[in-house]
C-alpha cells in the first residue's frame, strides 16, 4: 500500500528539481523541490527516531502553515508516527 511518503520518494527520484512546496509568507516567496523535500524529511524522520520516538507514537504540532510545518509532518509520517 502506498502512502504519501512513498509517493514523495518516487516523485523525488523521477523529478528531483520539480517544485513540491511554495510558501509565500512575510512578503517573500520560498520554494522547495521534491528532491530537497525528500532529503529533509528523511533527516527529520531520523532525528525523531534518534530522539527515542517509535513508529506508532503520536506527535502533536503547533506551528503556522509553512514549509517547515509540512516538512515536520512528512518527517513524522515517514518515521511511522501519527
C-alpha positions, 0 to 999 in steps of 0.5 A: 500500500502506498502512502504519501511518503512513498509517493514523495520518494518516487516523485523525488527520484523521477523529478528531483528539481520539480517544485513540491512546496511554495510558501509565500509568507512575510512578503517573500516567496520560498520554494522547495523541490521534491528532491530537497523535500525528500532529503529533509524529511528523511533527516527529520524522520531520523532525528525523531527516531534518534530522539527515542520516538517509535513508529506508532507514537503520536506527535502533536504540532503547533506551528503556522502553515509553512514549509517547515510545518509540512516538512515536520509532518512528512518527517513524522509520517515517514518515521511511522508516527501519527 
